[in-house]
Amino acid sequence: MRRPDWWAPLGALVLVTVWWHWRVAGPIAHDSLIPFLNYDLYAYYYPTVRFGFDELRHGHFPLWNPYQLAGLPFFATHQHGLLYPFNALHFFLEPGLAFKWTAIVHYTMALIFAGYLGRVLGLSSGGILVTAVTYAFSGYLQSHLYVRTWLVGAVWLPLAWALTIRMFREQSPLRPALWLATVFACQYLGGYPLYNMLTGYSVALLAVWEVAAMARGGRWRPATNASAALAAALVIAGALSAVQLLPMMEMTALSPRRLGSLSAAAADPFPLQGLGQFRSLFFPLFTPTAAGSLYLGATMLPFSALALFHPRLRSRSIFFLTLALSAGVLALGQLTPAYRWYQMLPTSNWFRFPAEFIWLATGALACTAGIGAEALMARRPAGRWPALAAAAAALILVAIIIRFHPPSPPLDWIGRRTATVLLALSIPALMLASTARPLAWAGAIGALWLDLALGFANYALIPDVAPEHFGAPASVIDFLRAQPDLPRSHFHMPAPGAPLPKVGMRHHLYAITDHESLIPSRYAEYLAWAERAAPPQPVALPQGRLILDAQRKQMRLLDLLGVRHIVTRTNTPFTAAEAARYRPVFADGEFTVHENPAALPRAFVVGHSEVTDPKAMLGRLSSRSFEPLTSALVETEAAAVTGGQSRAAEITEYAPEYVAIRVGGDSRGLLVLTDQFYPGWEASVDGRPAAIYRADYVFRGVPVPAGEHTVEFRFVPRSFWLGLAVSGTTLLVLLAVAIWQWRPGASPQSGG
């Protein structure tokens, strides 16, 4: 196959993809409400990515985030994408534009990667383009336009399959294995890890299929070499990702959502989601759904069935159809017995949403659609192309008229489905008419693209509202930032809405809540006790919402956190009992700021600390008889202090990864810093290393002797530096291998 046979039309489709998302899909505006499908964009992805890249632009690599949850290891949370190469646009563009163009780049990548898979399968230019358009404009990919990490994870699947096939086809599997390792690493660094796991499942199954085929031909040695190369690729991918993987694994192990902790019910929180997606498999829904759209084009399912009649690719068609069917069944979650079998796999309870298996079905059906289209074109009749082309053109024209001028509600759904049927009929007609007629073939691809683009169910939910619209008023932010002594604030919002949970990180305020999936279990339990005097369940983390009752004794836990200000909506004021304790100190229209006079300072020295069972600590800390300024609860004798003098401490410098505190006094004591205790923090007293102990369940405690001293805290996470060493060494070795492999005079590889 000559490269221009498929590069030229694929290049034209790239331009169409860019134009569509830039000029048509993107600018569709939405009202001031945040719909369910875009909540994470505004509440999580936008503030997280903006914070991370803003810090990088200012010359600071953000390992620690002091602005949420009494401090959190920002880099370990992973979904910021700081190390993902294709996020580089965030360095140069304002955030809204960077999100838009990053999405455009990834839809273009999906188109190219799917086209490359078609080429590796040996398809003609027609089959390549059908595969590329069907995957890149599938309902699944389009519905994840601004679910950033999910879109990034999804686009790499066709390339992973193509490289796996190459490993088992070529004489030397080294080059495709190295590329596959790079693909897995990029998919992890930029995407949601669930997609790595699902890609790994499918690649392993594809490898087994290839090994079986080679074994039938007696080619055991090449099969063994390719299998070893695949295993090596996975190890190399892990090593390349170690700089991000090791901190995330450390964080996950400390979180309620640690790997293997999800029950069957927790892993499938929306058991009807997969079933909802299947409703849109053949006909688009045209209405927003939480499940998104699975629509692949009404013609593509019949084309997938035709793939079984391809004379050369029947075996691979059987594999992809079997994969699509299996993934579709698993996507139904608890609705089928197959999900219980899936739960027997060691990795089945790592992530939620089995409905995302539908993504594998989307990729597999896109492949078989391209194969089936090629099988159809091989049987096209001669001499009838004018009539077929004219009929198809008429169908497309009528479909466009109906689609853009549908009947009035409630009959508009009839017009939309009629347009879908007409477009579906036009595609095979144009393909059958395309014998030596490039215009007819271009029309077939255009009709397929139009069908998919117009059938995308969720395009009307693409946001075009500035995230700042959902923040607190500038006057409230300015008031809170002007307060001395680093006080913490809590935005008490019983219902989701403005300001969004990451307001602390967005405006450099010290907030006690967040919208974050991975948070340390101890802190989740601390907030849960403050809210309802009970530990949280893994699926009920305090993701940005903490509902308070000011009359409960557990509110003392907020005093210990140093929460001086509570922000509420003016139209939902505190009760009389609450208002008596938390007096309003500032108001600006929609919001009122209340002051907590019992808030403790962020750092202080206690003269007494006692060893206490952690299970009893939260009850003790919330008791009215406990005095946190004079006594602390610790978990080891090494942190116990008796007979000392409680006293104040002065924070002289406070930065994300560095804190300096000046203490004094005539007796020994325990310095308590009410920031989260977390691995990687190191302390020194007057420059000499000192141990950090867990104090009051979640905070940091450092024993200090009598006299004037300076205590310093530095965040030096071993998981990050070890991962950086592993990733850096692996990258250098791969570069050396690449230079050796691609040197002038190196022997060329066989195969595609």
Protein Blocks (a to p, Z undefined) as FASTA:
>chain_A
ZZklmmmmmmmmmmmmmmmmmmmmmmpccdfbdcfklmmmmmmmmmmmmmmmmmmmnopa
cfbcckgghiaafklnopnommgmklmmmmmmcfklmmmmmmmmmmmmmmmmmmmmmmmn
opafklmmmmmmmmmmgmklmmmmmmmklmmmmmmmmmmmmmmmmmmmpmblklmmmmmm
mmmmmmmmmmcfklmmmmmmmmmmmmmmmmmmmmmnopamlmmmmmmmmmmmmmmmmmmm
mmmmmmmmmmmmmpmkbghiacfklmmmblmlmmmmmmmmmpcfkiacfklpabebjklm
mmmmmmmmpmklmmmmmmmmmmmmmmmmmmnmmmbmklmmmmmpmklmmbghkllmmmmm
mmmmmmmmmmmmmmmmmmccehilmmmmmmmmmmmmmmmmmmmmccddfklmmmmmmmmm
mmmmmmmmmmmmmgoplklmmmmmmmmmmmmmmmpmklmmpccbdfklmmccfklmmmmm
mpghhiacddddfbgcdddfklmmmnopacfbdcdfbdcfklmmmmmmmmnopacdfklc
cehiacddfkbmklmmmmmnopabdcddfklccdfklmmmmccfbdehjaccdddfkbcc
fbdcdfbdcdddfklmmmmmmpmkbcfklbccdfbfklpcehiacdddddfbdcfkbccd
ddedjbdcddddfbdcdehiacdeehiacddddeehlaccddddedjdddddddddfklm
mmmmmmmmmmmmmmmmmmmmmpghiacdedZZ
